[in-house]
Amino acid sequence: MTNVDQSIPLKLWQTYKDTSALSLAEPYIESWRTLNPDYSYSFMVDDEIDTFIHDHFDRATLDVFRALPLGVMRADMW
């Protein structure tokens, strides 16, 4: 199979600094799942994302990620 034959995975990702927003977001999460039944859904907090980058990328990438001053910047990079 070539890269042309591969499609983008059907996956919805949501991030937040911690789990405090999950209860407020639950109706929206449920609607995403209902409207997109072929998609999987994952939620990751900042510490999990940091660990993911540490485990899957080189040190330079992790350093850049950690140096970004705003959460929205880190979310865009991740």
PDB file with SEQRES, HELIX, SHEET and CRYST1 records, atoms N, CA, C and O in Angstrom:
SEQRES   1 A   78  MET THR ASN VAL ASP GLN SER ILE PRO LEU LYS LEU TRP          
SEQRES   2 A   78  GLN THR TYR LYS ASP THR SER ALA LEU SER LEU ALA GLU          
SEQRES   3 A   78  PRO TYR ILE GLU SER TRP ARG THR LEU ASN PRO ASP TYR          
SEQRES   4 A   78  SER TYR SER PHE MET VAL ASP ASP GLU ILE ASP THR PHE          
SEQRES   5 A   78  ILE HIS ASP HIS PHE ASP ARG ALA THR LEU ASP VAL PHE          
SEQRES   6 A   78  ARG ALA LEU PRO LEU GLY VAL MET ARG ALA ASP MET TRP          
HELIX    1 AA1 ASN A    3  ASP A    5  5                                   3    
HELIX    2 AA2 LEU A   22  LEU A   35  1                                  14    
HELIX    3 AA3 ASP A   46  HIS A   56  1                                  11    
HELIX    4 AA4 ARG A   59  ALA A   67  1                                   9    
HELIX    5 AA5 GLY A   71  MET A   77  1                                   7    
SHEET    1 AA1 2 LYS A  11  TYR A  16  0                                        
SHEET    2 AA1 2 SER A  40  VAL A  45  1                                        
CRYST1    1.000    1.000    1.000  90.00  90.00  90.00 P 1           1          
ATOM      1  N   MET A   1       0.840  -1.175   0.000  1.00  0.00           N  
ATOM      2  CA  MET A   1       0.000   0.000   0.000  1.00  0.00           C  
ATOM      3  C   MET A   1       0.892   1.247   0.000  1.00  0.00           C  
ATOM      4  O   MET A   1       1.883   1.305   0.728  1.00  0.00           O  
ATOM      5  N   THR A   2       0.544   2.219  -0.799  1.00  0.00           N  
ATOM      6  CA  THR A   2       1.282   3.480  -0.836  1.00  0.00           C  
ATOM      7  C   THR A   2       0.591   4.493   0.060  1.00  0.00           C  
ATOM      8  O   THR A   2      -0.535   4.272   0.507  1.00  0.00           O  
ATOM      9  N   ASN A   3       1.266   5.604   0.321  1.00  0.00           N  
ATOM     10  CA  ASN A   3       0.669   6.662   1.129  1.00  0.00           C  
ATOM     11  C   ASN A   3      -0.611   7.191   0.508  1.00  0.00           C  
ATOM     12  O   ASN A   3      -1.514   7.624   1.224  1.00  0.00           O  
ATOM     13  N   VAL A   4      -0.699   7.162  -0.817  1.00  0.00           N  
ATOM     14  CA  VAL A   4      -1.895   7.642  -1.504  1.00  0.00           C  
ATOM     15  C   VAL A   4      -3.093   6.768  -1.149  1.00  0.00           C  
ATOM     16  O   VAL A   4      -4.227   7.247  -1.125  1.00  0.00           O  
ATOM     17  N   ASP A   5      -2.849   5.506  -0.876  1.00  0.00           N  
ATOM     18  CA  ASP A   5      -3.927   4.578  -0.557  1.00  0.00           C  
ATOM     19  C   ASP A   5      -4.409   4.699   0.891  1.00  0.00           C  
ATOM     20  O   ASP A   5      -5.470   4.179   1.236  1.00  0.00           O  
ATOM     21  N   GLN A   6      -3.652   5.366   1.717  1.00  0.00           N  
ATOM     22  CA  GLN A   6      -4.014   5.488   3.121  1.00  0.00           C  
ATOM     23  C   GLN A   6      -4.894   6.711   3.320  1.00  0.00           C  
ATOM     24  O   GLN A   6      -4.678   7.752   2.700  1.00  0.00           O  
ATOM     25  N   SER A   7      -5.877   6.576   4.179  1.00  0.00           N  
ATOM     26  CA  SER A   7      -6.730   7.715   4.479  1.00  0.00           C  
ATOM     27  C   SER A   7      -6.415   8.230   5.882  1.00  0.00           C  
ATOM     28  O   SER A   7      -5.770   7.551   6.682  1.00  0.00           O  
ATOM     29  N   ILE A   8      -6.872   9.413   6.152  1.00  0.00           N  
ATOM     30  CA  ILE A   8      -6.719   9.990   7.488  1.00  0.00           C  
ATOM     31  C   ILE A   8      -7.622   9.197   8.431  1.00  0.00           C  
ATOM     32  O   ILE A   8      -8.793   8.977   8.121  1.00  0.00           O  
ATOM     33  N   PRO A   9      -7.096   8.768   9.573  1.00  0.00           N  
ATOM     34  CA  PRO A   9      -7.924   7.997  10.507  1.00  0.00           C  
ATOM     35  C   PRO A   9      -9.142   8.796  10.970  1.00  0.00           C  
ATOM     36  O   PRO A   9      -9.063  10.007  11.174  1.00  0.00           O  
ATOM     37  N   LEU A  10     -10.245   8.114  11.130  1.00  0.00           N  
ATOM     38  CA  LEU A  10     -11.476   8.739  11.607  1.00  0.00           C  
ATOM     39  C   LEU A  10     -11.417   8.787  13.127  1.00  0.00           C  
ATOM     40  O   LEU A  10     -11.893   7.884  13.815  1.00  0.00           O  
ATOM     41  N   LYS A  11     -10.826   9.855  13.628  1.00  0.00           N  
ATOM     42  CA  LYS A  11     -10.594   9.963  15.062  1.00  0.00           C  
ATOM     43  C   LYS A  11     -10.830  11.394  15.512  1.00  0.00           C  
ATOM     44  O   LYS A  11     -10.274  12.331  14.939  1.00  0.00           O  
ATOM     45  N   LEU A  12     -11.647  11.563  16.529  1.00  0.00           N  
ATOM     46  CA  LEU A  12     -11.869  12.863  17.149  1.00  0.00           C  
ATOM     47  C   LEU A  12     -10.997  12.941  18.399  1.00  0.00           C  
ATOM     48  O   LEU A  12     -11.063  12.078  19.274  1.00  0.00           O  
ATOM     49  N   TRP A  13     -10.184  13.982  18.466  1.00  0.00           N  
ATOM     50  CA  TRP A  13      -9.326  14.204  19.629  1.00  0.00           C  
ATOM     51  C   TRP A  13      -9.812  15.449  20.354  1.00  0.00           C  
ATOM     52  O   TRP A  13     -10.163  16.446  19.724  1.00  0.00           O  
ATOM     53  N   GLN A  14      -9.831  15.388  21.673  1.00  0.00           N  
ATOM     54  CA  GLN A  14     -10.135  16.555  22.488  1.00  0.00           C  
ATOM     55  C   GLN A  14      -9.054  16.653  23.550  1.00  0.00           C  
ATOM     56  O   GLN A  14      -8.637  15.648  24.127  1.00  0.00           O  
ATOM     57  N   THR A  15      -8.606  17.874  23.801  1.00  0.00           N  
ATOM     58  CA  THR A  15      -7.578  18.088  24.812  1.00  0.00           C  
ATOM     59  C   THR A  15      -8.019  19.182  25.771  1.00  0.00           C  
ATOM     60  O   THR A  15      -8.809  20.061  25.425  1.00  0.00           O  
ATOM     61  N   TYR A  16      -7.491  19.104  26.970  1.00  0.00           N  
ATOM     62  CA  TYR A  16      -7.704  20.145  27.971  1.00  0.00           C  
ATOM     63  C   TYR A  16      -6.608  19.986  29.012  1.00  0.00           C  
ATOM     64  O   TYR A  16      -5.959  18.943  29.088  1.00  0.00           O  
ATOM     65  N   LYS A  17      -6.408  21.014  29.807  1.00  0.00           N  
ATOM     66  CA  LYS A  17      -5.329  20.965  30.791  1.00  0.00           C  
ATOM     67  C   LYS A  17      -5.537  19.874  31.843  1.00  0.00           C  
ATOM     68  O   LYS A  17      -4.571  19.326  32.375  1.00  0.00           O  
ATOM     69  N   ASP A  18      -6.802  19.563  32.138  1.00  0.00           N  
ATOM     70  CA  ASP A  18      -7.123  18.524  33.116  1.00  0.00           C  
ATOM     71  C   ASP A  18      -8.518  17.984  32.798  1.00  0.00           C  
ATOM     72  O   ASP A  18      -9.077  18.296  31.747  1.00  0.00           O  
ATOM     73  N   THR A  19      -9.071  17.192  33.681  1.00  0.00           N  
ATOM     74  CA  THR A  19     -10.381  16.592  33.411  1.00  0.00           C  
ATOM     75  C   THR A  19     -11.553  17.422  33.925  1.00  0.00           C  
ATOM     76  O   THR A  19     -12.696  16.972  33.854  1.00  0.00           O  
ATOM     77  N   SER A  20     -11.298  18.612  34.434  1.00  0.00           N  
ATOM     78  CA  SER A  20     -12.362  19.415  35.051  1.00  0.00           C  
ATOM     79  C   SER A  20     -13.484  19.799  34.089  1.00  0.00           C  
ATOM     80  O   SER A  20     -14.604  20.041  34.537  1.00  0.00           O  
ATOM     81  N   ALA A  21     -13.227  19.863  32.804  1.00  0.00           N  
ATOM     82  CA  ALA A  21     -14.242  20.281  31.832  1.00  0.00           C  
ATOM     83  C   ALA A  21     -15.070  19.119  31.292  1.00  0.00           C  
ATOM     84  O   ALA A  21     -16.049  19.341  30.579  1.00  0.00           O  
ATOM     85  N   LEU A  22     -14.698  17.903  31.614  1.00  0.00           N  
ATOM     86  CA  LEU A  22     -15.383  16.749  31.021  1.00  0.00           C  
ATOM     87  C   LEU A  22     -16.877  16.721  31.320  1.00  0.00           C  
ATOM     88  O   LEU A  22     -17.673  16.431  30.428  1.00  0.00           O  
ATOM     89  N   SER A  23     -17.271  17.013  32.545  1.00  0.00           N  
ATOM     90  CA  SER A  23     -18.699  16.953  32.873  1.00  0.00           C  
ATOM     91  C   SER A  23     -19.485  18.008  32.100  1.00  0.00           C  
ATOM     92  O   SER A  23     -20.612  17.753  31.676  1.00  0.00           O  
ATOM     93  N   LEU A  24     -18.902  19.185  31.914  1.00  0.00           N  
ATOM     94  CA  LEU A  24     -19.574  20.231  31.135  1.00  0.00           C  
ATOM     95  C   LEU A  24     -19.622  19.893  29.649  1.00  0.00           C  
ATOM     96  O   LEU A  24     -20.566  20.270  28.954  1.00  0.00           O  
ATOM     97  N   ALA A  25     -18.625  19.196  29.172  1.00  0.00           N  
ATOM     98  CA  ALA A  25     -18.531  18.878  27.745  1.00  0.00           C  
ATOM     99  C   ALA A  25     -19.285  17.614  27.361  1.00  0.00           C  
ATOM    100  O   ALA A  25     -19.442  17.336  26.172  1.00  0.00           O  
ATOM    101  N   GLU A  26     -19.750  16.848  28.323  1.00  0.00           N  
ATOM    102  CA  GLU A  26     -20.361  15.547  28.033  1.00  0.00           C  
ATOM    103  C   GLU A  26     -21.482  15.602  26.991  1.00  0.00           C  
ATOM    104  O   GLU A  26     -21.512  14.738  26.114  1.00  0.00           O  
ATOM    105  N   PRO A  27     -22.410  16.575  27.038  1.00  0.00           N  
ATOM    106  CA  PRO A  27     -23.453  16.614  25.997  1.00  0.00           C  
ATOM    107  C   PRO A  27     -22.868  16.807  24.594  1.00  0.00           C  
ATOM    108  O   PRO A  27     -23.376  16.242  23.626  1.00  0.00           O  
ATOM    109  N   TYR A  28     -21.820  17.590  24.489  1.00  0.00           N  
ATOM    110  CA  TYR A  28     -21.184  17.834  23.193  1.00  0.00           C  
ATOM    111  C   TYR A  28     -20.433  16.591  22.714  1.00  0.00           C  
ATOM    112  O   TYR A  28     -20.491  16.229  21.539  1.00  0.00           O  
ATOM    113  N   ILE A  29     -19.740  15.956  23.630  1.00  0.00           N  
ATOM    114  CA  ILE A  29     -19.018  14.729  23.299  1.00  0.00           C  
ATOM    115  C   ILE A  29     -20.001  13.682  22.786  1.00  0.00           C  
ATOM    116  O   ILE A  29     -19.745  13.005  21.790  1.00  0.00           O  
ATOM    117  N   GLU A  30     -21.122  13.561  23.477  1.00  0.00           N  
ATOM    118  CA  GLU A  30     -22.134  12.582  23.067  1.00  0.00           C  
ATOM    119  C   GLU A  30     -22.696  12.913  21.687  1.00  0.00           C  
ATOM    120  O   GLU A  30     -22.949  12.011  20.888  1.00  0.00           O  
ATOM    121  N   SER A  31     -22.894  14.204  21.401  1.00  0.00           N  
ATOM    122  CA  SER A  31     -23.411  14.582  20.073  1.00  0.00           C  
ATOM    123  C   SER A  31     -22.377  14.282  18.988  1.00  0.00           C  
ATOM    124  O   SER A  31     -22.748  13.850  17.896  1.00  0.00           O  
ATOM    125  N   TRP A  32     -21.088  14.502  19.264  1.00  0.00           N  
ATOM    126  CA  TRP A  32     -20.043  14.178  18.282  1.00  0.00           C  
ATOM    127  C   TRP A  32     -20.069  12.683  17.977  1.00  0.00           C  
ATOM    128  O   TRP A  32     -19.966  12.266  16.823  1.00  0.00           O  
ATOM    129  N   ARG A  33     -20.209  11.887  19.035  1.00  0.00           N  
ATOM    130  CA  ARG A  33     -20.237  10.431  18.847  1.00  0.00           C  
ATOM    131  C   ARG A  33     -21.474   9.997  18.060  1.00  0.00           C  
ATOM    132  O   ARG A  33     -21.396   9.115  17.205  1.00  0.00           O  
ATOM    133  N   THR A  34     -22.604  10.618  18.353  1.00  0.00           N  
ATOM    134  CA  THR A  34     -23.847  10.279  17.659  1.00  0.00           C  
ATOM    135  C   THR A  34     -23.789  10.684  16.194  1.00  0.00           C  
ATOM    136  O   THR A  34     -24.197   9.921  15.318  1.00  0.00           O  
ATOM    137  N   LEU A  35     -23.285  11.881  15.929  1.00  0.00           N  
ATOM    138  CA  LEU A  35     -23.235  12.392  14.560  1.00  0.00           C  
ATOM    139  C   LEU A  35     -22.107  11.781  13.732  1.00  0.00           C  
ATOM    140  O   LEU A  35     -22.122  11.864  12.504  1.00  0.00           O  
ATOM    141  N   ASN A  36     -21.139  11.176  14.393  1.00  0.00           N  
ATOM    142  CA  ASN A  36     -19.969  10.598  13.711  1.00  0.00           C  
ATOM    143  C   ASN A  36     -19.717   9.179  14.206  1.00  0.00           C  
ATOM    144  O   ASN A  36     -18.679   8.915  14.813  1.00  0.00           O  
ATOM    145  N   PRO A  37     -20.646   8.266  13.957  1.00  0.00           N  
ATOM    146  CA  PRO A  37     -20.524   6.922  14.539  1.00  0.00           C  
ATOM    147  C   PRO A  37     -19.312   6.127  14.052  1.00  0.00           C  
ATOM    148  O   PRO A  37     -18.902   5.171  14.710  1.00  0.00           O  
ATOM    149  N   ASP A  38     -18.741   6.501  12.926  1.00  0.00           N  
ATOM    150  CA  ASP A  38     -17.568   5.780  12.411  1.00  0.00           C  
ATOM    151  C   ASP A  38     -16.258   6.277  13.011  1.00  0.00           C  
ATOM    152  O   ASP A  38     -15.199   5.703  12.757  1.00  0.00           O  
ATOM    153  N   TYR A  39     -16.327   7.336  13.803  1.00  0.00           N  
ATOM    154  CA  TYR A  39     -15.131   7.934  14.390  1.00  0.00           C  
ATOM    155  C   TYR A  39     -14.917   7.403  15.804  1.00  0.00           C  
ATOM    156  O   TYR A  39     -15.871   7.129  16.532  1.00  0.00           O  
ATOM    157  N   SER A  40     -13.653   7.264  16.174  1.00  0.00           N  
ATOM    158  CA  SER A  40     -13.337   6.994  17.575  1.00  0.00           C  
ATOM    159  C   SER A  40     -13.099   8.341  18.258  1.00  0.00           C  
ATOM    160  O   SER A  40     -12.833   9.341  17.591  1.00  0.00           O  
ATOM    161  N   TYR A  41     -13.194   8.364  19.566  1.00  0.00           N  
ATOM    162  CA  TYR A  41     -13.043   9.600  20.333  1.00  0.00           C  
ATOM    163  C   TYR A  41     -12.004   9.372  21.421  1.00  0.00           C  
ATOM    164  O   TYR A  41     -12.011   8.344  22.098  1.00  0.00           O  
ATOM    165  N   SER A  42     -11.110  10.346  21.580  1.00  0.00           N  
ATOM    166  CA  SER A  42     -10.111  10.290  22.651  1.00  0.00           C  
ATOM    167  C   SER A  42      -9.977  11.653  23.307  1.00  0.00           C  
ATOM    168  O   SER A  42     -10.028  12.690  22.645  1.00  0.00           O  
ATOM    169  N   PHE A  43      -9.806  11.628  24.600  1.00  0.00           N  
ATOM    170  CA  PHE A  43      -9.587  12.838  25.392  1.00  0.00           C  
ATOM    171  C   PHE A  43      -8.247  12.680  26.102  1.00  0.00           C  
ATOM    172  O   PHE A  43      -7.988  11.654  26.731  1.00  0.00           O  
ATOM    173  N   MET A  44      -7.391  13.707  25.996  1.00  0.00           N  
ATOM    174  CA  MET A  44      -6.095  13.662  26.675  1.00  0.00           C  
ATOM    175  C   MET A  44      -5.859  14.966  27.422  1.00  0.00           C  
ATOM    176  O   MET A  44      -6.145  16.050  26.913  1.00  0.00           O  
ATOM    177  N   VAL A  45      -5.333  14.848  28.633  1.00  0.00           N  
ATOM    178  CA  VAL A  45      -4.957  16.022  29.414  1.00  0.00           C  
ATOM    179  C   VAL A  45      -3.498  16.366  29.129  1.00  0.00           C  
ATOM    180  O   VAL A  45      -2.763  15.574  28.539  1.00  0.00           O  
ATOM    181  N   ASP A  46      -3.099  17.544  29.554  1.00  0.00           N  
ATOM    182  CA  ASP A  46      -1.758  18.046  29.249  1.00  0.00           C  
ATOM    183  C   ASP A  46      -0.640  17.070  29.616  1.00  0.00           C  
ATOM    184  O   ASP A  46       0.287  16.863  28.834  1.00  0.00           O  
ATOM    185  N   ASP A  47      -0.728  16.474  30.799  1.00  0.00           N  
ATOM    186  CA  ASP A  47       0.336  15.547  31.223  1.00  0.00           C  
ATOM    187  C   ASP A  47       0.430  14.332  30.304  1.00  0.00           C  
ATOM    188  O   ASP A  47       1.527  13.845  30.030  1.00  0.00           O  
ATOM    189  N   GLU A  48      -0.709  13.843  29.829  1.00  0.00           N  
ATOM    190  CA  GLU A  48      -0.708  12.692  28.921  1.00  0.00           C  
ATOM    191  C   GLU A  48      -0.100  13.062  27.568  1.00  0.00           C  
ATOM    192  O   GLU A  48       0.614  12.264  26.959  1.00  0.00           O  
ATOM    193  N   ILE A  49      -0.390  14.276  27.107  1.00  0.00           N  
ATOM    194  CA  ILE A  49       0.162  14.736  25.827  1.00  0.00           C  
ATOM    195  C   ILE A  49       1.675  14.882  25.940  1.00  0.00           C  
ATOM    196  O   ILE A  49       2.411  14.486  25.036  1.00  0.00           O  
ATOM    197  N   ASP A  50       2.134  15.448  27.045  1.00  0.00           N  
ATOM    198  CA  ASP A  50       3.571  15.590  27.266  1.00  0.00           C  
ATOM    199  C   ASP A  50       4.248  14.212  27.236  1.00  0.00           C  
ATOM    200  O   ASP A  50       5.299  14.045  26.617  1.00  0.00           O  
ATOM    201  N   THR A  51       3.650  13.248  27.898  1.00  0.00           N  
ATOM    202  CA  THR A  51       4.193  11.887  27.901  1.00  0.00           C  
ATOM    203  C   THR A  51       4.180  11.285  26.499  1.00  0.00           C  
ATOM    204  O   THR A  51       5.138  10.624  26.099  1.00  0.00           O  
ATOM    205  N   PHE A  52       3.106  11.510  25.755  1.00  0.00           N  
ATOM    206  CA  PHE A  52       3.011  10.990  24.386  1.00  0.00           C  
ATOM    207  C   PHE A  52       4.137  11.549  23.520  1.00  0.00           C  
ATOM    208  O   PHE A  52       4.798  10.807  22.794  1.00  0.00           O  
ATOM    209  N   ILE A  53       4.349  12.861  23.600  1.00  0.00           N  
ATOM    210  CA  ILE A  53       5.411  13.473  22.793  1.00  0.00           C  
ATOM    211  C   ILE A  53       6.774  12.945  23.239  1.00  0.00           C  
ATOM    212  O   ILE A  53       7.630  12.646  22.406  1.00  0.00           O  
ATOM    213  N   HIS A  54       6.972  12.832  24.535  1.00  0.00           N  
ATOM    214  CA  HIS A  54       8.225  12.276  25.059  1.00  0.00           C  
ATOM    215  C   HIS A  54       8.487  10.875  24.512  1.00  0.00           C  
ATOM    216  O   HIS A  54       9.617  10.541  24.153  1.00  0.00           O  
ATOM    217  N   ASP A  55       7.439  10.062  24.451  1.00  0.00           N  
ATOM    218  CA  ASP A  55       7.586   8.660  24.045  1.00  0.00           C  
ATOM    219  C   ASP A  55       7.688   8.452  22.535  1.00  0.00           C  
ATOM    220  O   ASP A  55       8.209   7.429  22.092  1.00  0.00           O  
ATOM    221  N   HIS A  56       7.196   9.410  21.733  1.00  0.00           N  
ATOM    222  CA  HIS A  56       7.110   9.189  20.288  1.00  0.00           C  
ATOM    223  C   HIS A  56       7.954  10.132  19.426  1.00  0.00           C  
ATOM    224  O   HIS A  56       8.049   9.939  18.214  1.00  0.00           O  
ATOM    225  N   PHE A  57       8.560  11.138  20.033  1.00  0.00           N  
ATOM    226  CA  PHE A  57       9.335  12.108  19.260  1.00  0.00           C  
ATOM    227  C   PHE A  57      10.706  12.309  19.893  1.00  0.00           C  
ATOM    228  O   PHE A  57      10.978  11.810  20.985  1.00  0.00           O  
ATOM    229  N   ASP A  58      11.556  13.037  19.201  1.00  0.00           N  
ATOM    230  CA  ASP A  58      12.904  13.275  19.720  1.00  0.00           C  
ATOM    231  C   ASP A  58      12.901  14.389  20.773  1.00  0.00           C  
ATOM    232  O   ASP A  58      11.903  15.082  20.971  1.00  0.00           O  
ATOM    233  N   ARG A  59      14.032  14.534  21.429  1.00  0.00           N  
ATOM    234  CA  ARG A  59      14.165  15.505  22.524  1.00  0.00           C  
ATOM    235  C   ARG A  59      13.938  16.932  22.044  1.00  0.00           C  
ATOM    236  O   ARG A  59      13.340  17.732  22.764  1.00  0.00           O  
ATOM    237  N   ALA A  60      14.401  17.268  20.846  1.00  0.00           N  
ATOM    238  CA  ALA A  60      14.229  18.626  20.319  1.00  0.00           C  
ATOM    239  C   ALA A  60      12.746  18.966  20.175  1.00  0.00           C  
ATOM    240  O   ALA A  60      12.330  20.082  20.486  1.00  0.00           O  
ATOM    241  N   THR A  61      11.957  18.015  19.710  1.00  0.00           N  
ATOM    242  CA  THR A  61      10.519  18.243  19.561  1.00  0.00           C  
ATOM    243  C   THR A  61       9.873  18.452  20.924  1.00  0.00           C  
ATOM    244  O   THR A  61       9.043  19.346  21.089  1.00  0.00           O  
ATOM    245  N   LEU A  62      10.244  17.643  21.889  1.00  0.00           N  
ATOM    246  CA  LEU A  62       9.715  17.789  23.244  1.00  0.00           C  
ATOM    247  C   LEU A  62      10.094  19.141  23.828  1.00  0.00           C  
ATOM    248  O   LEU A  62       9.262  19.791  24.461  1.00  0.00           O  
ATOM    249  N   ASP A  63      11.326  19.577  23.629  1.00  0.00           N  
ATOM    250  CA  ASP A  63      11.768  20.872  24.144  1.00  0.00           C  
ATOM    251  C   ASP A  63      10.970  22.016  23.530  1.00  0.00           C  
ATOM    252  O   ASP A  63      10.576  22.948  24.232  1.00  0.00           O  
ATOM    253  N   VAL A  64      10.730  21.948  22.221  1.00  0.00           N  
ATOM    254  CA  VAL A  64       9.928  22.984  21.558  1.00  0.00           C  
ATOM    255  C   VAL A  64       8.515  22.976  22.125  1.00  0.00           C  
ATOM    256  O   VAL A  64       7.967  24.031  22.443  1.00  0.00           O  
ATOM    257  N   PHE A  65       7.928  21.801  22.253  1.00  0.00           N  
ATOM    258  CA  PHE A  65       6.573  21.683  22.792  1.00  0.00           C  
ATOM    259  C   PHE A  65       6.486  22.307  24.182  1.00  0.00           C  
ATOM    260  O   PHE A  65       5.574  23.087  24.457  1.00  0.00           O  
ATOM    261  N   ARG A  66       7.412  21.972  25.040  1.00  0.00           N  
ATOM    262  CA  ARG A  66       7.389  22.479  26.416  1.00  0.00           C  
ATOM    263  C   ARG A  66       7.659  23.975  26.496  1.00  0.00           C  
ATOM    264  O   ARG A  66       7.252  24.624  27.460  1.00  0.00           O  
ATOM    265  N   ALA A  67       8.341  24.533  25.498  1.00  0.00           N  
ATOM    266  CA  ALA A  67       8.670  25.960  25.503  1.00  0.00           C  
ATOM    267  C   ALA A  67       7.511  26.838  25.032  1.00  0.00           C  
ATOM    268  O   ALA A  67       7.535  28.050  25.249  1.00  0.00           O  
ATOM    269  N   LEU A  68       6.514  26.259  24.403  1.00  0.00           N  
ATOM    270  CA  LEU A  68       5.397  27.065  23.908  1.00  0.00           C  
ATOM    271  C   LEU A  68       4.646  27.669  25.090  1.00  0.00           C  
ATOM    272  O   LEU A  68       4.294  26.952  26.027  1.00  0.00           O  
ATOM    273  N   PRO A  69       4.394  28.994  25.059  1.00  0.00           N  
ATOM    274  CA  PRO A  69       3.848  29.669  26.229  1.00  0.00           C  
ATOM    275  C   PRO A  69       2.345  29.496  26.454  1.00  0.00           C  
ATOM    276  O   PRO A  69       1.868  29.701  27.570  1.00  0.00           O  
ATOM    277  N   LEU A  70       1.594  29.123  25.422  1.00  0.00           N  
ATOM    278  CA  LEU A  70       0.139  29.032  25.561  1.00  0.00           C  
ATOM    279  C   LEU A  70      -0.352  27.618  25.274  1.00  0.00           C  
ATOM    280  O   LEU A  70       0.162  26.936  24.388  1.00  0.00           O  
ATOM    281  N   GLY A  71      -1.340  27.195  26.027  1.00  0.00           N  
ATOM    282  CA  GLY A  71      -1.917  25.876  25.820  1.00  0.00           C  
ATOM    283  C   GLY A  71      -2.432  25.671  24.408  1.00  0.00           C  
ATOM    284  O   GLY A  71      -2.304  24.583  23.845  1.00  0.00           O  
ATOM    285  N   VAL A  72      -3.014  26.715  23.835  1.00  0.00           N  
ATOM    286  CA  VAL A  72      -3.541  26.596  22.474  1.00  0.00           C  
ATOM    287  C   VAL A  72      -2.418  26.322  21.478  1.00  0.00           C  
ATOM    288  O   VAL A  72      -2.626  25.620  20.489  1.00  0.00           O  
ATOM    289  N   MET A  73      -1.239  26.867  21.730  1.00  0.00           N  
ATOM    290  CA  MET A  73      -0.083  26.606  20.862  1.00  0.00           C  
ATOM    291  C   MET A  73       0.352  25.148  20.982  1.00  0.00           C  
ATOM    292  O   MET A  73       0.661  24.501  19.982  1.00  0.00           O  
ATOM    293  N   ARG A  74       0.374  24.641  22.203  1.00  0.00           N  
ATOM    294  CA  ARG A  74       0.753  23.241  22.407  1.00  0.00           C  
ATOM    295  C   ARG A  74      -0.285  22.309  21.768  1.00  0.00           C  
ATOM    296  O   ARG A  74       0.073  21.286  21.183  1.00  0.00           O  
ATOM    297  N   ALA A  75      -1.567  22.665  21.882  1.00  0.00           N  
ATOM    298  CA  ALA A  75      -2.619  21.849  21.257  1.00  0.00           C  
ATOM    299  C   ALA A  75      -2.461  21.828  19.745  1.00  0.00           C  
ATOM    300  O   ALA A  75      -2.651  20.786  19.117  1.00  0.00           O  
ATOM    301  N   ASP A  76      -2.116  22.962  19.158  1.00  0.00           N  
ATOM    302  CA  ASP A  76      -1.913  23.009  17.705  1.00  0.00           C  
ATOM    303  C   ASP A  76      -0.717  22.161  17.288  1.00  0.00           C  
ATOM    304  O   ASP A  76      -0.763  21.486  16.259  1.00  0.00           O  
ATOM    305  N   MET A  77       0.343  22.192  18.073  1.00  0.00           N  
ATOM    306  CA  MET A  77       1.523  21.403  17.725  1.00  0.00           C  
ATOM    307  C   MET A  77       1.248  19.917  17.896  1.00  0.00           C  
ATOM    308  O   MET A  77       1.670  19.103  17.075  1.00  0.00           O  
ATOM    309  N   TRP A  78       0.548  19.570  18.953  1.00  0.00           N  
ATOM    310  CA  TRP A  78       0.267  18.171  19.217  1.00  0.00           C  
ATOM    311  C   TRP A  78      -0.674  17.638  18.170  1.00  0.00           C  
ATOM    312  O   TRP A  78      -1.042  16.464  18.211  1.00  0.00           O  
TER     313      TRP A  78                                                      
END                                                                             
